[in-house]
Every structure is written in structure tokens, then in C-alpha cells.
């Protein structure tokens, strides 16, 4: 069951406020349940898919931090090229990589304490235009979520998506990628 801060947003945005939050959820304090990491890098086409190397590098740093703190986490991205690139980076940095990185469709029905999301795109909505699949992506965490994207992208095309609405809900709270230690997990 996701944190009430995220569940409340999803309930209002998708389910006409009919989805009820679990009052017994352990994440009930004022701690941020969702962090947006500003990564001003560009998407790159890769065959019929997309990847974003700046997001990959930052996600490897986040994975290193979470693994050092012995946190249970998974990484989700809409694009197979990005999933493959992140998985290769986890291996290269000798981090846990098996059963760690997924595309959205293969992770449907699963959840984890912490979910790290790589949105990849920096110019057009792409996958983010699909409300159902984006909803799946945003509802997989039990304790917290870290979303990696570009602030500039979210101010332009991304603001029209469910992720953009979540960002507004969190009052446009951004963490710069060189300030990752500020993330409270």
C-alpha cells in the first residue's frame, strides 16, 4: 500500500477521491514520500526505444545510496533501452542488478518499499501521455518514490501529464542531482 501522500493524490486525480488511504500506513509523518530529481540531460533514440544517459548516471548514484542503506528498492522506466542501459550500469558498478530494473508493463502488479523512476523523455510526452500506464508507474511504492527527469521538460510538455500533476501536488519540490544526500529515505 502506497504512502497516504501519494495515495491521496492518485485517489483525487484518477479515482474521483473514492480510493481510501490506509490510516495504519507507517509513512504518516511530514516526511516527503516523493522526490523529483532535476537531471538536465537529453533523451536519445535507440532503435525504436529511448534512453537518457544523464538519468542513467544519476540512477546508479541513487542505487548505490539505497543499497548502502540496505533499502529495498526497484527501478522502473517506460523504455526498454533505458532499462537495459541502467541494468548494464548496475552490473558495471557491482551493484545488485538481478530483479532490480523493469519497464512499466513488466512491473504491473508488483510493488517495493522504494521505487526509482526514470522518465527518460526530455522533449515530448511519449509514454507519459498514457494515463493508465503512468498510473501503474506511480502506484508501486510502499514507502517512497524518486522520480528522475528534467525540470525544464516538466515545465513544458511534462506539465500536461499525471506526473506533472503530481509535481504540482508536491509544490514543485525539486532536488538537484548534486544534492542527492538530501533525500530522506
N, CA, C and O of each residue as an XYZ file, in Angstrom:
740
protein
N       0.853     -1.178      0.000
C       0.000      0.000      0.000
C       0.898      1.239      0.000
O       1.793      1.370      0.835
N       0.649      2.135     -0.936
C       1.488      3.330     -1.087
C       1.274      4.326      0.057
O       0.249      4.285      0.737
N       2.234      5.210      0.264
C       2.096      6.226      1.310
C       0.843      7.067      1.090
O       0.461      7.321     -0.052
N       0.195      7.504      2.181
C      -1.047      8.273      2.034
C      -0.873      9.567      1.232
O      -1.818     10.019      0.585
N       0.322     10.167      1.265
C       0.540     11.390      0.495
C       0.393     11.121     -1.004
O      -0.186     11.931     -1.728
N       0.916      9.988     -1.465
C       0.807      9.628     -2.882
C      -0.583      9.064     -3.163
O      -1.194      9.385     -4.183
N      -1.076      8.230     -2.263
C      -2.410      7.646     -2.425
C      -3.494      8.698     -2.504
O      -4.434      8.561     -3.287
N      -3.380      9.752     -1.704
C      -4.357     10.834     -1.743
C      -4.372     11.540     -3.084
O      -5.434     11.870     -3.612
N      -3.192     11.769     -3.630
C      -3.097     12.395     -4.948
C      -3.721     11.499     -6.019
O      -4.537     11.956     -6.819
N      -3.330     10.218     -6.028
C      -3.844      9.281     -7.038
C      -5.361      9.149     -6.919
O      -6.062      9.102     -7.930
N      -5.866      9.088     -5.697
C      -7.310      8.981     -5.483
C      -8.038     10.157     -6.115
O      -9.038      9.976     -6.810
N      -7.531     11.369     -5.869
C      -8.180     12.565     -6.411
C      -8.007     12.671     -7.929
O      -8.948     13.037     -8.634
N      -6.824     12.357     -8.428
C      -6.530     12.554     -9.850
C      -7.134     11.485    -10.752
O      -7.468     11.772    -11.902
N      -7.280     10.268    -10.258
C      -7.704      9.154    -11.103
C      -9.061      8.581    -10.703
O      -9.855      8.209    -11.567
N      -9.331      8.507     -9.409
C     -10.493      7.760     -8.929
C     -11.563      8.634     -8.270
O     -12.305      8.150     -7.415
N     -11.656      9.902     -8.649
C     -12.664     10.811     -8.099
C     -12.729     10.773     -6.578
O     -13.811     10.840     -5.995
N     -11.567     10.666     -5.936
C     -11.410     10.642     -4.466
C     -12.130      9.468     -3.807
O     -12.486      9.549     -2.632
N     -12.350      8.385     -4.540
C     -13.023      7.207     -3.984
C     -12.047      6.183     -3.418
O     -12.456      5.285     -2.682
N     -10.768      6.303     -3.749
C      -9.753      5.397     -3.241
C      -9.379      5.841     -1.837
O      -8.961      6.982     -1.636
N      -9.524      4.952     -0.867
C      -9.238      5.331      0.519
C      -7.813      4.953      0.901
O      -7.300      3.908      0.500
N      -7.185      5.827      1.684
C      -5.832      5.594      2.158
C      -5.866      4.715      3.398
O      -6.849      4.705      4.139
N      -4.804      3.994      3.612
C      -4.689      3.135      4.782
C      -4.264      3.987      5.982
O      -3.134      4.475      6.002
N      -5.136      4.185      6.987
C      -4.774      5.020      8.129
C      -3.681      4.391      8.992
O      -3.068      5.083      9.805
N      -3.429      3.101      8.830
C      -2.390      2.410      9.590
C      -1.023      2.459      8.892
O      -0.055      1.885      9.391
N      -0.938      3.135      7.750
C       0.308      3.162      6.987
C       1.423      3.781      7.816
O       1.208      4.791      8.487
N       2.635      3.176      7.776
C       3.736      3.704      8.593
C       4.271      5.060      8.140
O       4.919      5.750      8.927
N       4.022      5.455      6.913
C       4.509      6.753      6.417
C       3.371      7.762      6.574
O       2.640      8.044      5.626
N       3.237      8.295      7.778
C       2.157      9.254      8.022
C       2.677     10.609      8.479
O       1.899     11.550      8.633
N       3.973     10.718      8.696
C       4.504     11.999      9.170
C       4.673     12.985      8.019
O       4.182     12.740      6.917
N       5.336     14.052      8.255
C       5.504     15.095      7.248
C       6.647     14.803      6.268
O       6.936     15.624      5.398
N       7.292     13.651      6.402
C       8.397     13.295      5.520
C       7.901     13.228      4.072
O       6.800     12.747      3.803
N       8.702     13.700      3.178
C       8.350     13.657      1.759
C       8.331     12.204      1.289
O       9.297     11.470      1.497
N       7.260     11.797      0.671
C       7.157     10.439      0.133
C       7.592     10.393     -1.330
O       7.798      9.313     -1.883
N       7.731     11.559     -1.957
C       8.094     11.619     -3.369
C       9.108     12.740     -3.588
O       8.909     13.872     -3.146
N      10.189     12.407     -4.271
C      11.230     13.386     -4.580
C      11.409     13.460     -6.094
O      11.434     12.435     -6.775
N      11.531     14.666     -6.607
C      11.820     14.878     -8.024
C      13.268     15.334     -8.144
O      13.670     16.324     -7.532
N      14.054     14.597     -8.945
C      15.465     14.915     -9.144
C      15.620     15.599    -10.497
O      15.248     15.042    -11.530
N      16.169     16.808    -10.485
C      16.380     17.564    -11.714
C      17.645     17.077    -12.408
O      18.753     17.228    -11.892
N      17.458     16.490    -13.590
C      18.581     15.991    -14.381
C      18.459     16.615    -15.769
O      17.715     16.115    -16.612
N      19.191     17.711    -16.008
C      19.052     18.436    -17.279
C      19.808     17.768    -18.426
O      20.726     18.354    -18.998
N      19.416     16.542    -18.754
C      20.051     15.838    -19.867
C      19.010     15.516    -20.930
O      17.809     15.666    -20.704
N      19.477     15.075    -22.079
C      18.595     14.881    -23.229
C      18.346     13.411    -23.515
O      19.229     12.572    -23.334
N      17.135     13.110    -23.962
C      16.796     11.781    -24.448
C      17.571     11.503    -25.728
O      17.967     12.431    -26.432
N      17.788     10.225    -26.028
C      18.429      9.813    -27.270
C      17.644      8.642    -27.842
O      17.299      7.718    -27.105
N      17.354      8.660    -29.141
C      16.691      7.491    -29.727
C      17.649      6.308    -29.715
O      18.856      6.469    -29.894
N      17.098      5.127    -29.503
C      17.891      3.897    -29.522
C      17.034      2.825    -30.174
O      16.262      2.142    -29.500
N      17.173      2.677    -31.495
C      16.288      1.795    -32.251
C      14.879      2.361    -32.194
O      14.648      3.512    -32.565
N      13.937      1.548    -31.729
C      12.550      2.016    -31.592
C      12.260      2.485    -30.174
O      11.107      2.739    -29.824
N      13.298      2.599    -29.361
C      13.132      2.974    -27.956
C      13.898      4.267    -27.678
O      14.382      4.927    -28.597
N      13.998      4.612    -26.404
C      14.680      5.840    -25.976
C      15.538      5.548    -24.757
O      15.253      4.639    -23.977
N      16.610      6.350    -24.608
C      17.415      6.296    -23.388
C      17.874      7.714    -23.045
O      17.847      8.614    -23.884
N      18.295      7.888    -21.788
C      18.747      9.184    -21.298
C      19.935      8.897    -20.383
O      19.755      8.467    -19.244
N      21.147      9.134    -20.881
C      22.363      8.760    -20.164
C      22.558      9.544    -18.864
O      23.093      9.010    -17.893
N      22.131     10.794    -18.844
C      22.232     11.575    -17.601
C      21.382     10.971    -16.498
O      21.813     10.887    -15.348
N      20.175     10.551    -16.850
C      19.320      9.887    -15.866
C      19.938      8.559    -15.425
O      19.881      8.216    -14.245
N      20.525      7.812    -16.358
C      21.164      6.537    -16.000
C      22.264      6.752    -14.967
O      22.323      6.035    -13.968
N      23.133      7.731    -15.197
C      24.229      8.008    -14.267
C      23.695      8.371    -12.877
O      24.217      7.903    -11.865
N      22.669      9.195    -12.837
C      22.089      9.602    -11.555
C      21.415      8.422    -10.865
O      21.509      8.289     -9.645
N      20.750      7.582    -11.609
C      20.082      6.421    -11.017
C      21.106      5.454    -10.433
O      20.838      4.825     -9.409
N      22.265      5.323    -11.056
C      23.326      4.481    -10.485
C      23.763      5.063     -9.137
O      23.992      4.312     -8.189
N      23.880      6.376     -9.044
C      24.233      7.019     -7.752
C      23.142      6.774     -6.712
O      23.444      6.480     -5.555
N      21.881      6.893     -7.112
C      20.770      6.655     -6.188
C      20.764      5.196     -5.744
O      20.578      4.911     -4.561
N      20.967      4.272     -6.679
C      21.004      2.842     -6.345
C      22.139      2.549     -5.376
O      21.970      1.762     -4.445
N      23.295      3.173     -5.584
C      24.434      2.998     -4.673
C      24.061      3.471     -3.269
O      24.361      2.797     -2.283
N      23.412      4.620     -3.181
C      22.991      5.191     -1.894
C      21.958      4.275     -1.211
O      22.093      3.975     -0.025
N      20.948      3.840     -1.938
C      19.904      2.994     -1.356
C      20.457      1.636     -0.929
O      20.107      1.125      0.134
N      21.319      1.057     -1.759
C      21.896     -0.236     -1.412
C      22.782     -0.122     -0.177
O      22.763     -1.012      0.674
N      23.558      0.957     -0.060
C      24.405      1.162      1.122
C      23.571      1.285      2.393
O      24.005      0.875      3.469
N      22.360      1.857      2.264
C      21.457      1.998      3.417
C      20.588      0.753      3.619
O      19.709      0.730      4.481
N      20.846     -0.284      2.809
C      20.101     -1.555      2.887
C      18.592     -1.373      2.703
O      17.786     -2.030      3.362
N      18.237     -0.474      1.801
C      16.824     -0.224      1.477
C      16.386     -1.173      0.360
O      17.168     -1.507     -0.531
N      15.148     -1.593      0.422
C      14.560     -2.417     -0.633
C      14.009     -1.483     -1.702
O      13.142     -0.656     -1.421
N      14.511     -1.614     -2.932
C      14.088     -0.714     -3.998
C      14.073     -1.437     -5.332
O      14.709     -2.476     -5.514
N      13.325     -0.855     -6.257
C      13.294     -1.291     -7.642
C      13.324     -0.034     -8.510
O      12.976      1.059     -8.062
N      13.742     -0.214     -9.743
C      13.839      0.880    -10.707
C      12.860      0.581    -11.839
O      12.828     -0.528    -12.372
N      12.063      1.588    -12.196
C      11.079      1.440    -13.273
C      11.316      2.533    -14.306
O      11.583      3.685    -13.964
N      11.214      2.154    -15.562
C      11.302      3.109    -16.660
C      10.350      2.674    -17.774
O      10.102      1.478    -17.930
N       9.820      3.601    -18.539
C       8.910      3.230    -19.627
C       9.605      2.580    -20.827
O       8.939      1.939    -21.640
N      10.919      2.728    -20.956
C      11.600      2.353    -22.191
C      12.623      1.236    -21.979
O      13.436      1.293    -21.056
N      12.571      0.218    -22.845
C      13.477     -0.923    -22.731
C      14.941     -0.534    -22.918
O      15.811     -1.095    -22.251
N      15.229      0.409    -23.806
C      16.620      0.835    -23.989
C      17.173      1.426    -22.685
O      18.331      1.197    -22.338
N      16.349      2.175    -21.979
C      16.770      2.760    -20.698
C      16.934      1.657    -19.647
O      17.903      1.663    -18.887
N      16.005      0.727    -19.603
C      16.093     -0.374    -18.641
C      17.388     -1.144    -18.848
O      18.091     -1.448    -17.884
N      17.701     -1.456    -20.077
C      18.916     -2.200    -20.405
C      20.177     -1.410    -20.027
O      21.125     -1.971    -19.479
N      20.179     -0.117    -20.322
C      21.336      0.734    -20.011
C      21.534      0.847    -18.495
O      22.665      0.790    -18.011
N      20.450      1.005    -17.754
C      20.550      1.079    -16.290
C      21.057     -0.250    -15.736
O      21.926     -0.271    -14.865
N      20.519     -1.350    -16.237
C      20.955     -2.664    -15.770
C      22.452     -2.864    -16.029
O      23.164     -3.368    -15.160
N      22.929     -2.480    -17.199
C      24.358     -2.569    -17.506
C      25.176     -1.715    -16.538
O      26.254     -2.124    -16.109
N      24.664     -0.524    -16.192
C      25.356      0.349    -15.243
C      25.408     -0.250    -13.844
O      26.423     -0.137    -13.155
N      24.326     -0.881    -13.425
C      24.317     -1.545    -12.112
C      25.376     -2.643    -12.072
O      26.110     -2.765    -11.091
N      25.454     -3.435    -13.130
C      26.460     -4.504    -13.208
C      27.866     -3.920    -13.167
O      28.720     -4.397    -12.420
N      28.106     -2.880    -13.974
C      29.433     -2.273    -14.067
C      29.898     -1.698    -12.726
O      31.095     -1.674    -12.441
N      28.960     -1.241    -11.913
C      29.295     -0.680    -10.596
C      29.179     -1.714     -9.483
O      29.218     -1.374     -8.300
N      29.037     -2.979     -9.873
C      28.959     -4.108     -8.942
C      27.859     -3.926     -7.900
O      28.035     -4.224     -6.718
N      26.721     -3.429     -8.378
C      25.537     -3.275     -7.528
C      24.580     -4.437     -7.813
O      24.688     -5.106     -8.840
N      23.652     -4.661     -6.897
C      22.614     -5.655     -7.154
C      21.896     -5.260     -8.434
O      21.460     -4.117     -8.567
N      21.767     -6.167     -9.357
C      21.118     -5.843    -10.627
C      20.028     -6.844    -11.002
O      19.117     -6.503    -11.758
N      20.102     -8.048    -10.499
C      19.090     -9.034    -10.852
C      17.760     -8.691    -10.195
O      17.704     -8.395     -9.002
N      16.704     -8.732    -10.975
C      15.358     -8.450    -10.469
C      15.275     -7.043     -9.856
O      14.586     -6.833     -8.858
N      15.984     -6.086    -10.467
C      16.074     -4.740     -9.903
C      15.494     -3.670    -10.818
O      14.960     -2.672    -10.333
N      15.589     -3.859    -12.131
C      15.191     -2.807    -13.077
C      14.169     -3.372    -14.067
O      14.377     -4.435    -14.651
N      13.060     -2.643    -14.244
C      11.940     -3.135    -15.039
C      11.387     -2.043    -15.946
O      11.541     -0.853    -15.670
N      10.738     -2.465    -17.038
C       9.911     -1.500    -17.737
C       8.542     -1.524    -17.055
O       8.227     -2.478    -16.343
N       7.748     -0.514    -17.260
C       6.491     -0.348    -16.537
C       5.571     -1.553    -16.716
O       5.006     -2.054    -15.744
N       5.423     -2.012    -17.933
C       4.483     -3.100    -18.200
C       4.873     -4.387    -17.486
O       3.996     -5.121    -17.030
N       6.161     -4.679    -17.379
C       6.583     -5.917    -16.722
C       6.497     -5.819    -15.199
O       6.558     -6.840    -14.514
N       6.359     -4.619    -14.664
C       6.292     -4.447    -13.205
C       4.855     -4.342    -12.698
O       4.631     -4.332    -11.488
N       3.893     -4.265    -13.591
C       2.493     -4.121    -13.189
C       2.111     -5.246    -12.226
O       2.422     -6.411    -12.474
N       1.436     -4.895    -11.126
C       1.023     -5.862    -10.122
C       2.047     -6.067     -9.020
O       1.743     -6.713     -8.018
N       3.249     -5.536     -9.177
C       4.297     -5.643     -8.160
C       4.417     -4.332     -7.396
O       3.862     -3.312     -7.803
N       5.147     -4.369     -6.285
C       5.436     -3.163     -5.523
C       6.735     -3.376     -4.765
O       7.236     -4.497     -4.670
N       7.272     -2.295     -4.229
C       8.504     -2.355     -3.439
C       8.510     -1.166     -2.486
O       7.775     -0.199     -2.685
N       9.350     -1.240     -1.441
C       9.416     -0.134     -0.477
C       9.701      1.188     -1.185
O       8.970      2.163     -1.013
N      10.761      1.211     -1.975
C      11.152      2.431     -2.683
C      11.182      2.146     -4.179
O      11.691      1.116     -4.622
N      10.635      3.065     -4.938
C      10.641      2.967     -6.392
C      11.395      4.177     -6.942
O      11.105      5.322     -6.596
N      12.366      3.894     -7.806
C      13.105      4.930     -8.521
C      12.593      4.901     -9.956
O      12.588      3.849    -10.596
N      12.165      6.053    -10.458
C      11.583      6.135    -11.800
C      12.463      6.995    -12.702
O      12.865      8.100    -12.338
N      12.747      6.468    -13.870
C      13.455      7.221    -14.898
C      12.453      7.520    -16.009
O      12.021      6.608    -16.714
N      12.079      8.789    -16.172
C      11.090      9.158    -17.193
C      11.675      9.187    -18.598
O      10.942      9.023    -19.573
N      12.973      9.393    -18.718
C      13.730      9.347    -19.973
C      13.491     10.557    -20.875
O      14.445     11.245    -21.241
N      12.251     10.826    -21.235
C      11.954     11.831    -22.245
C      12.298     13.244    -21.752
O      12.184     13.562    -20.568
N      12.727     14.083    -22.722
C      13.079     15.464    -22.397
C      12.474     16.465    -23.372
O      12.645     17.673    -23.211
N      11.762     15.964    -24.390
C      11.167     16.886    -25.358
C       9.667     16.673    -25.540
O       8.912     17.644    -25.592
N       9.225     15.429    -25.638
C       7.809     15.127    -25.875
C       7.306     14.140    -24.826
O       8.093     13.397    -24.239
N       5.998     14.133    -24.592
C       5.416     13.278    -23.559
C       5.668     11.791    -23.798
O       5.994     11.067    -22.858
N       5.527     11.332    -25.016
C       5.719      9.913    -25.277
C       4.836      9.071    -24.364
O       3.620      9.261    -24.325
N       5.433      8.154    -23.640
C       4.759      7.239    -22.723
C       3.876      7.973    -21.709
O       2.817      7.470    -21.333
N       4.299      9.140    -21.273
C       3.566      9.873    -20.226
C       2.170     10.298    -20.666
O       1.351     10.678    -19.830
N       1.888     10.240    -21.955
C       0.547     10.570    -22.437
C      -0.453      9.451    -22.136
O      -1.662      9.666    -22.229
N       0.032      8.266    -21.780
C      -0.832      7.115    -21.472
C      -1.149      7.129    -19.976
O      -0.335      6.702    -19.158
N      -2.328      7.619    -19.630
C      -2.718      7.779    -18.227
C      -2.703      6.459    -17.463
O      -2.226      6.412    -16.329
N      -3.207      5.407    -18.055
C      -3.285      4.113    -17.367
C      -1.890      3.594    -17.015
O      -1.653      3.175    -15.882
N      -0.977      3.620    -17.970
C       0.372      3.103    -17.729
C       1.147      4.013    -16.777
O       1.936      3.529    -15.965
N       0.933      5.313    -16.871
C       1.594      6.234    -15.944
C       1.066      6.020    -14.529
O       1.837      6.078    -13.571
N      -0.221      5.776    -14.384
C      -0.804      5.479    -13.077
C      -0.153      4.230    -12.473
O       0.171      4.214    -11.285
N       0.037      3.191    -13.282
C       0.721      1.977    -12.803
C       2.109      2.336    -12.286
O       2.508      1.887    -11.211
N       2.839      3.137    -13.039
C       4.203      3.507    -12.669
C       4.253      4.255    -11.339
O       5.173      4.050    -10.547
N       3.273      5.119    -11.088
C       3.299      5.967     -9.892
C       2.705      5.305     -8.649
O       2.724      5.903     -7.574
N       2.188      4.108     -8.768
C       1.500      3.497     -7.621
C       2.171      2.214     -7.146
O       1.495      1.337     -6.607
N       3.453      2.084     -7.326
C       4.165      0.851     -6.973
C       4.960      0.934     -5.676
O       5.452     -0.094     -5.208
N       5.107      2.110     -5.078
C       5.948      2.240     -3.875
C       5.134      2.039     -2.598
O       3.951      2.373     -2.535
N       5.802      1.482     -1.578
C       5.188      1.322     -0.265
C       5.658      2.402      0.710
O       4.932      2.756      1.639
N       6.869      2.926      0.504
C       7.411      3.929      1.432
C       7.802      5.238      0.761
O       7.655      6.303      1.360
N       8.295      5.177     -0.469
C       8.727      6.410     -1.120
C       9.076      6.201     -2.574
O       9.278      5.077     -3.033
N       9.144      7.315     -3.293
C       9.390      7.287     -4.726
C      10.353      8.417     -5.089
O      10.266      9.524     -4.558
N      11.265      8.113     -5.999
C      12.221      9.097     -6.505
C      12.042      9.144     -8.016
O      12.232      8.137     -8.698
N      11.676     10.310     -8.541
C      11.408     10.467     -9.970
C      12.523     11.297    -10.596
O      12.761     12.439    -10.200
N      13.205     10.706    -11.580
C      14.310     11.365    -12.270
C      13.819     11.891    -13.610
O      13.336     11.138    -14.455
N      13.952     13.205    -13.784
C      13.515     13.859    -15.013
C      14.155     15.241    -15.069
O      14.931     15.609    -14.187
N      13.834     15.985    -16.083
C      14.341     17.345    -16.253
C      13.284     18.358    -15.816
O      12.126     18.276    -16.226
N      13.687     19.295    -14.996
C      12.763     20.337    -14.557
C      12.254     21.129    -15.759
O      11.073     21.467    -15.827
N      13.131     21.420    -16.694
C      12.737     22.166    -17.893
C      11.677     21.390    -18.684
O      10.716     21.984    -19.174
N      11.845     20.068    -18.810
C      10.858     19.243    -19.512
C       9.525     19.275    -18.774
O       8.476     19.396    -19.405
N       9.549     19.168    -17.464
C       8.309     19.152    -16.690
C       7.598     20.502    -16.751
O       6.373     20.550    -16.639
N       8.325     21.583    -16.922
C       7.706     22.907    -17.054
C       7.049     23.073    -18.420
O       6.117     23.864    -18.564
N       7.523     22.335    -19.425
C       6.958     22.428    -20.780
C       5.973     21.289    -21.000
O       4.844     21.354    -20.514
N       6.362     20.281    -21.698
C       5.469     19.178    -22.075
C       5.011     18.357    -20.872
O       3.850     17.952    -20.809
N       5.892     18.111    -19.934
C       5.571     17.244    -18.801
C       4.481     17.753    -17.893
O       3.848     16.966    -17.189
N       4.244     19.056    -17.891
C       3.224     19.627    -17.003
C       1.824     19.144    -17.360
O       0.912     19.232    -16.539
N       1.646     18.634    -18.577
C       0.342     18.159    -19.043
C       0.081     16.689    -18.676
O      -0.950     16.134    -19.055
N       0.991     16.069    -17.955
C       0.879     14.642    -17.643
C       0.460     14.423    -16.191
O       0.407     15.365    -15.401
N       0.166     13.173    -15.852
C      -0.131     12.804    -14.461
C       1.075     13.075    -13.566
O       0.916     13.483    -12.416
N       2.274     12.851    -14.087
C       3.487     13.143    -13.322
C       3.583     14.646    -13.077
O       3.972     15.065    -11.986
N       3.240     15.455    -14.059
C       3.229     16.910    -13.889
C       2.247     17.338    -12.819
O       2.536     18.244    -12.037
N       1.086     16.697    -12.775
C       0.098     16.994    -11.728
C       0.618     16.590    -10.359
O       0.381     17.291     -9.375
N       1.325     15.463    -10.284
C       1.931     15.041     -9.018
C       2.979     16.051     -8.562
O       3.071     16.355     -7.373
N       3.761     16.567     -9.491
C       4.760     17.584     -9.177
C       4.098     18.834     -8.604
O       4.589     19.400     -7.627
N       2.985     19.273     -9.203
C       2.247     20.426     -8.670
C       1.718     20.120     -7.271
O       1.759     20.975     -6.387
N       1.227     18.909     -7.075
C       0.724     18.466     -5.770
C       1.824     18.575     -4.713
O       1.566     18.941     -3.567
N       3.053     18.251     -5.116
C       4.206     18.366     -4.214
C       4.825     19.758     -4.276
O       5.967     19.941     -3.852
N       4.108     20.724     -4.785
C       4.523     22.126     -4.774
C       5.839     22.369     -5.495
O       6.676     23.150     -5.043
N       6.014     21.677     -6.641
C       7.228     21.850     -7.445
C       8.502     21.700     -6.632
O       9.437     22.487     -6.780
N       8.540     20.701     -5.785
C       9.706     20.448     -4.941
C      10.759     19.667     -5.720
O      10.542     18.510     -6.078
N      11.895     20.300     -5.982
C      12.972     19.679     -6.751
C      14.214     19.487     -5.898
O      14.495     20.277     -4.996
N      14.948     18.431     -6.195
C      16.273     18.193     -5.623
C      17.232     18.162     -6.804
O      16.981     17.465     -7.787
N      18.319     18.905     -6.719
C      19.322     18.875     -7.785
C      20.132     17.588     -7.667
O      20.325     17.072     -6.566
N      20.602     17.073     -8.793
C      21.289     15.774     -8.751
C      22.573     15.790     -7.931
O      23.028     14.735     -7.491
N      23.166     16.958     -7.715
C      24.369     17.002     -6.865
C      23.998     17.148     -5.381
O      24.883     17.301     -4.540
N      22.716     17.103     -5.060
C      22.241     17.189     -3.664
C      21.480     15.927     -3.256
O      20.582     16.001     -2.417
N      21.819     14.775     -3.831
C      21.066     13.545     -3.575
C      21.038     13.149     -2.106
O      20.087     12.515     -1.649
N      22.071     13.520     -1.370
C      22.093     13.167      0.061
C      20.965     13.843      0.848
O      20.699     13.462      1.988
N      20.304     14.836      0.258
C      19.156     15.485      0.909
C      17.911     14.603      0.939
O      16.975     14.864      1.695
N      17.906     13.560      0.113
C      16.746     12.688      0.031
C      16.639     11.888      1.324
O      17.580     11.205      1.727
N      15.488     11.982      1.961
C      15.241     11.288      3.221
C      14.598      9.940      2.954
O      13.391      9.855      2.728
N      15.404      8.885      2.981
C      14.872      7.518      2.824
C      15.268      6.676      4.008
O      14.921      5.497      4.071
